[in-house]
Amino acid sequence: MANFNLNKVILGGRLTDDPRLSTTASGISVCSFSVAVNRRYASKSNEDQPQADFIRCTAWRATAEFISRYFRKASSICVIGTLQNRNWTDQQGVKHYTNEVTVDEAMFVDAKNERPANAQDGSSYVPEGYGAAQGDGPAFGGEAPKFEEITDEEDLPF
């Protein structure tokens, strides 16, 4: 147990703004966004008071492109990744510190018809190609599994 190291973060919340996709000088996609995660705490009067934590996240390569394509401000999202500490010195010589989650996986939480309204035109936001057969797998809009219709419940095995 002396060499035990574990750094795993799972967050479920809503995006605070549209994800920002950019490309490094070497052509690698990087997406930055923040996730608001609600938590409750008991106040002095023992009433549950909601509070939100705003957690910075960064995704790279295909995960970055997936998030920037399918998620918008107020979208529910579940991310899995690692917590990383960064520090830098600005032009005035002040040292800054931050914690952020480096995202390895991102998943839909809302159903297709429960997505938040698009802020630009007021319509319900449905990402381009969502539900269409493309990419590799259901997370990228792959084809949904086909289920057999059961008409007689007497034949059910349970």
C-alpha positions as CSV (number, residue, x, y, z in Angstrom):
1,M,0.0,0.0,0.0
2,A,3.0,2.3,0.3
3,N,3.1,3.0,-3.4
4,F,-0.7,3.5,-3.8
5,N,-1.5,6.4,-6.1
6,L,-5.0,7.2,-7.4
7,N,-6.1,10.3,-9.1
8,K,-9.6,9.9,-10.6
9,V,-12.3,12.6,-10.8
10,I,-16.0,12.1,-11.8
11,L,-18.1,15.2,-12.2
12,G,-21.7,15.6,-13.1
13,G,-23.1,19.1,-13.6
14,R,-23.8,21.8,-16.2
15,L,-21.6,23.8,-18.4
16,T,-21.2,27.4,-17.3
17,D,-20.6,28.6,-20.9
18,D,-20.0,27.3,-24.4
19,P,-16.9,25.1,-24.6
20,R,-13.9,26.9,-26.1
21,L,-12.1,24.9,-28.8
22,S,-8.6,25.9,-30.0
23,T,-5.7,24.2,-31.6
24,T,-2.1,24.1,-30.3
25,A,0.8,25.1,-32.6
26,S,1.3,21.4,-33.4
27,G,-2.3,21.0,-34.5
28,I,-3.7,19.3,-31.4
29,S,-7.3,20.2,-30.4
30,V,-7.9,21.4,-26.9
31,C,-11.2,22.4,-25.3
32,S,-11.6,24.4,-22.2
33,F,-14.8,24.7,-20.2
34,S,-16.2,24.9,-16.6
35,V,-18.7,22.6,-15.0
36,A,-21.0,23.9,-12.2
37,V,-21.6,21.2,-9.7
38,N,-24.2,21.7,-6.9
39,R,-23.6,20.6,-3.4
40,R,-25.6,21.1,-0.2
41,Y,-24.4,22.2,3.2
42,A,-26.3,22.8,6.5
43,S,-26.4,26.4,7.5
44,K,-26.4,27.5,11.2
45,S,-30.2,27.0,11.2
46,N,-29.7,23.4,10.0
47,E,-31.4,24.1,6.7
48,D,-29.9,22.7,3.5
49,Q,-28.5,25.5,1.5
50,P,-27.5,24.9,-2.1
51,Q,-24.0,26.0,-3.3
52,A,-22.2,25.5,-6.5
53,D,-18.6,24.8,-7.2
54,F,-17.3,25.9,-10.6
55,I,-14.6,23.4,-11.8
56,R,-12.3,24.2,-14.7
57,C,-11.9,21.3,-17.2
58,T,-9.6,20.7,-20.2
59,A,-10.1,18.1,-22.8
60,W,-7.6,17.1,-25.6
61,R,-7.8,15.6,-29.1
62,A,-11.0,13.7,-30.0
63,T,-12.6,14.3,-26.6
64,A,-12.1,18.0,-27.1
65,E,-13.7,17.9,-30.5
66,F,-16.6,15.8,-29.2
67,I,-17.4,18.2,-26.3
68,S,-17.1,21.3,-28.5
69,R,-19.4,19.8,-31.1
70,Y,-22.2,18.3,-28.9
71,F,-22.3,20.5,-25.7
72,R,-23.4,24.1,-25.1
73,K,-23.9,26.4,-22.2
74,A,-26.2,24.8,-19.6
75,S,-25.8,21.3,-21.1
76,S,-25.7,18.6,-18.5
77,I,-22.4,16.7,-18.8
78,C,-20.6,13.9,-17.0
79,V,-16.8,13.9,-17.2
80,I,-14.2,11.5,-15.9
81,G,-10.6,12.5,-15.7
82,T,-7.7,13.5,-13.4
83,L,-7.1,16.4,-11.1
84,Q,-4.0,18.5,-12.0
85,N,-2.4,21.5,-10.3
86,R,-0.8,24.1,-12.5
87,N,1.1,27.3,-11.7
88,W,2.5,30.1,-13.8
89,T,4.0,33.6,-13.3
90,D,2.3,36.5,-15.2
91,Q,4.0,39.4,-16.8
92,Q,4.0,41.4,-13.5
93,G,5.8,38.6,-11.8
94,V,2.8,37.4,-9.8
95,K,2.7,33.6,-9.3
96,H,-0.8,32.0,-10.0
97,Y,-2.1,28.6,-9.0
98,T,-5.0,26.7,-10.3
99,N,-6.6,23.2,-10.1
100,E,-8.3,21.7,-13.1
101,V,-9.7,18.4,-14.3
102,T,-8.0,16.9,-17.4
103,V,-10.9,15.1,-19.1
104,D,-10.4,11.6,-20.3
105,E,-14.1,10.8,-21.0
106,A,-17.3,12.9,-21.5
107,M,-20.8,11.6,-21.6
108,F,-24.3,12.9,-22.3
109,V,-26.6,13.1,-19.3
110,D,-29.7,14.8,-20.8
111,A,-31.9,12.9,-23.2
112,K,-31.9,14.3,-26.8
113,N,-35.2,16.1,-26.3
114,E,-34.3,17.5,-22.8
115,R,-31.3,19.6,-24.0
116,P,-31.3,23.2,-23.0
117,A,-32.7,26.0,-25.3
118,N,-30.1,27.5,-27.6
119,A,-29.4,31.0,-26.5
120,Q,-29.1,32.3,-30.0
121,D,-32.4,31.5,-31.6
122,G,-34.5,30.2,-28.7
123,S,-35.0,26.8,-30.3
124,S,-34.2,23.5,-28.6
125,Y,-30.5,22.7,-29.1
126,V,-30.0,19.5,-31.0
127,P,-26.4,19.0,-32.1
128,E,-25.7,18.4,-35.8
129,G,-25.8,14.7,-36.5
130,Y,-27.0,13.7,-33.1
131,G,-28.7,10.3,-33.4
132,A,-27.4,9.8,-36.9
133,A,-25.0,7.0,-37.8
134,Q,-21.5,8.6,-37.8
135,G,-18.3,8.4,-35.9
136,D,-17.5,5.3,-33.8
137,G,-20.0,4.3,-31.3
138,P,-23.2,5.7,-29.6
139,A,-21.2,8.5,-27.8
140,F,-20.6,9.9,-31.3
141,G,-24.2,9.7,-32.5
142,G,-24.0,6.0,-33.5
143,E,-27.0,4.0,-34.4
144,A,-29.2,3.1,-31.4
145,P,-29.7,-0.6,-30.7
146,K,-32.8,-2.3,-32.1
147,F,-35.2,-3.9,-29.7
148,E,-37.8,-6.5,-30.3
149,E,-41.4,-5.4,-29.7
150,I,-43.2,-7.6,-27.2
151,T,-46.9,-7.8,-27.6
152,D,-47.9,-10.5,-25.2
153,E,-46.5,-10.0,-21.6
154,E,-47.4,-13.6,-20.8
155,D,-44.2,-14.7,-22.7
156,L,-41.9,-12.6,-20.5
157,P,-39.3,-14.8,-18.6
158,F,-39.8,-13.0,-15.3
